[in-house]
Each structure stands twice: as C-alpha cells, then as structure tokens.
C-alpha cells in the first residue's frame, strides 16, 4: 500500500474509517447537480441520462467531454456496487488526468479517494466498485473482465489494436462502451463507429458553435490561427488520411453495393 501511495497521490484509508455515503439519486443529471454542483447543458444531460450500450461523442475541444464522462463513471460506480469502470486513453498521463477529475467528484460524495491497491491509477469505492485508468499500450490493458463501463478518451488517437484488446472485456458483464474525442483522420475505430457504426451507436455531435461556454470572438480568432485544423478541432470534421492518394468519400461513393468483391485468397496457391 505504501508503494501504491507513492505512485498515485491518494492516501490509502480503510473503508471502515470513511463516512457512509448518502443515498444516491437514481437520475444521473440530478445526481451531478446535487453532488458535484455541475449544471450540464442540454447535450451533456443527454449523455448522462443515456442508457445506450454504445455511445460516440464527437465534440469540439473544451466542451467538457472528460467532465461529463467522469460524472457518468462516478455515478455508475457509486450507484451500482462492485461495478468496474475502465478508462483508456492514448497515454498513461491522460488516463491519470481523467481519474484525477473523477477523484475530485468522489471527494464531493464524502468519500476519501484511495487507490485499489493493485493498479497505479485507480479509485476504490466503499461499495466495492472501482474506476481504473489504463495506459495506451496494447500489451498492458488486458486482464480485466466483467466490465460495467468502458470509456475511451481521445478515442480518435487510440490505436485500433488497443480497441480490439478492450472490447472482449465487455462480454461477461454486458457493459457499456463510450468513445469520446475530437475527430482526427478518416480511419480507425472512432471514425468507423461514427460514420458507419449503424443504429447500435448513440451518436452525439457538438461543434463549438453549439457550445454555450465558447465565445464567438474566441472562435473567430481560432479560425484565423488554426486554418486547416479548425474544422477538426472545433467543428467535428474528420480530415482525410495524409497517406491517401484519393479522397475517401469519393472512393466510397464509387463502390457499388450490388457487386460482389473478387476473392483473391485462392491466388496464394500460385506463388
């Protein structure tokens, strides 16, 4: 436990010494308002209340993706005993920042934040629930099961191999999966879920022009400075892959769904 305290700055404390949490509000929006003094906007309230098994947040910078997702994670862990919430991101530092934000909310529940004793970045609740932050390395994210909720922060920058390693963890617990990010290239699992994922995904799009906390004057200044990246950073637009010769949208429009692709697998015998 001393080693855990050095790695993650939450002083360990026995569960018996903590205050017993008050009864939790069932509605996540009311929970956030009452416990965290967080007043969500319309779209944030939609995310908090959503019971979708799969969700995609394609949102501008500074909309509050991490804040609303942290509130959703803490609500899940606090109201459902023994829940396991995993948070993945491109880096160890980013996962740590997400869990740190969640720990601030946990403090508002009259619970002293503490690690679970096994994972460098983690929060343990008195009811046995945990929130665990994962590093962005495929070989180190395996080993968890019966996950209640999986959040992938900055998902457009997370490698597909990590996504493939994480998804099976939802099988046993029938857990929820939420991808949150500003967009990047027209490739990868985040883009696929947003563009062609089908009705199984709850999609939420929030460009900066619809965020009440971002002044119009700031956006006009950013439009001049960001230039080509403005649409990606603030207007939820995916960029063409820098290695592509042809525009992806034009290629997709040229494909005929009535034509069966030729199977080249049999040609391997002629090598």
N, C-alpha and C positions, 0 to 999 in steps of 0.2 A: 504493500500500500504506500510505503514511503516513496518507492520508485514511481508509482502512479502519480503521486502528488507533485513530483518534480517534473514529470512530462506534461501534466495538464493542471493548471493553477486553480483547482477547486479542492479545498481542504477536505479530505475524507472525514466522514462523520457517521456514526452508527445511526441506522434508521430509527431505532428506538428513541434517540435523542432529538428527533425532528418533530416539528409540530404536525399534528394530523391535518391533512388538507380538508378544507370545507367541501361540501357537496358541490359537484361540478355542474355547471349549466350544460344542458344537452346540445343546445344550438351553438355552433362554433362562433358565429358572429357575436352573439350576446356574451359568450364566454370571453372573447377577445376584448370587447368593450368593457366588461365589468372587471376583468382580472388584469388586463395589460394596459388599460386606458388607450387602446388602439381603436381609432374610428376608421374602419375600412371604407373605401369608396365603393361604388356600385359593382365594379368588376372584381375587386378584392373580396367583397361579400359573396359574389357568385362562386369564387374559388373556395372560400371557406365552407360554404354550405354544400358544395358539390359532393355527391356520393358516388361519382363515377369511378369505375375501376381503373380507368386510364385517362390521364389528362395531359394537355400540352399548353404551356404558357409561352406564347411568342410575344414578348413585350419589350418596350423601349427601356433603355438604360434609366436607372433611377425611378422606376415605377414602384418598386417595393416588392419584387419577386421573392427575395430571400426573407423579408419580414413576414409577408403573408404565409409563405410556406413554412416558416419556423412556427408561426402561430398554429397552423394546421397540424404540424407534427406534435407540438406540445399538447394540443387538445386531444389528439389521438392517444398519446402516451398516458395522459392524466385521467382520461375517462374510460380507458379500456385496460384493465390490469393485465400485466405480463405481455404487453404489446412490444414488438421490436420494430423500431423505425430506423431505417438506414438512410444515410445521406452520402451520396457520391458526388464528386466534382473532379475537375481536371487536375487538382493538386491537393496535397496534404494541407497546405495553408488555407486554401479556400474552404475545405471541409471543416477545418478548425474555426474559421470565422463564422460559418453557418451555425455550428453547435454553440459557439460563444453567444451568438444572438439568442438562440433558444435558451441558454442558461440564464440570461437576463430575465426572460419571461418566467422561467421556473422560480427564480427568486421572488417574483411577484405573487407566487402561489404559496408563500410562506414555507417553501422548501429550500433548504440549503443545498446548492448544486454540489454534486460529487460525482466522481467517475465510477465506472462499474468494476474497476479492479483488473480488467482483462484487456481493455482497448485504450490506446493512447488518447483518443478523442471520443468521449462518451459522457452520457448523463444517465444516472440511475434514479428511478423514482421509488418512493416508498411502497407503491403497489406492485413493484417488480418489473415495471416497464423500463425500456431503455431507448435512448437515442444514440446511435453510433455513427461517427463520421469516418468515411473510408478515403484512403488516398487514391490518386488517379493512376494506379499501377495494376494492370490486369492480374498479375500473379499474386497479389496480396489482398484481393477483395473477396476471394472465395471463402467458404467455410460457414456461412450463416444459412439458417433455414427458418421456415415458418415466419417469414417477414410480414408484418401487418401493413407497412407502408414503405415504399422505396421512393426517395426523392433524388433526382439527378439535377444538380445545379450547374448552370452554364453548360447545358447539355450539348449545345452545338459545337463545343470544343472538346468533348469527351470522346475518346477513341471507341470505335464500334466494337472492338474486342472486349472492352470493359462492359459495355452494354450487354453483349452476349453472355458474359460470365455472370452478370447480375440477375437477369430475367428469371432463370430457373429457381432462384430463392423465393419467388412469389408463389410457387406451385402449391406447396402444402398448406400455407396459411391463407391462400386465396387473397393475397394482399393487393393493395392499390399501388399504382405506378404513376408518378407525376414527373414530367420533364419540364424544366423551366430554363429559359435562356433568351438572350437576344439572338437573332439569327446570324448565320455565317454563310458558308458555301451551300450550293445546291447539291448536297451529297450528305451521306451519313444518316444515322437512325433518327436524329431530331428532324431533319428535313423530310425524311420519308414519312414519319408519323404525322407531321403537319400537312404535307402535300397529298399523300396517297394512303394515309392510315385507315381511312374508312370511318363508318359511323361509330365504331367502338371507342373512339377518342373524343373526349370533351375538349374542344379547342377554345382557347381564349386569346384574342389578339388585342393588344393595347399600344397603338402608336403614341408618340409623345404629344401629338396634337389633341389626344383624348385624355391625357393625364392632367388633372387639375393642379398638381403641385409643380409643374414645369412651366415657367413664364414664357410667353410668346417671344419676348425680346431675347431671352437666352437662346431659344431655338433658332432665331434668325441669325444670331451671332455664330452659332454652331454650324449652321448651313454654309456659311462662308468659309469657316475653318476646316470642317470635316470633308467638304466637297463630295468626292465619290463614295465615302463611307457613311455619309449622313443617312441615306436610306436604310442601311443596315443597322446602324447604332440607334436610330430614333424612330424609324418608320416601319419597322418589322419586315423589311425586304431582304430576301436571300440574294446573295451575289453568285454570279457564275463561277464555277471552279476555274481557278487560274491556269490549270493544265489542260482545259478543254479546248479543242480546235473549233467545235461547232457549239452554237447556243443550245443549251439543254432543252429549253421549251420547244424550239423548232424541231429538234430530233424527236421528242415525244409526240408532237403533232403529226410527224411524218409516218409514225408507226400505225399499221392497220391491225386492229384487234382481231379481225377475221382471218388473218393469215397466220398459219402455224409456223413458228420459228423452226428452221432446219436444225436437226440434231447432228452435231459434228462429233459426238463421242465415239462413233464407230470408226472414225478415221484413224484412231490411235493404233489400230492393228496394222496399218500400212507403214508405220515408222520403221 
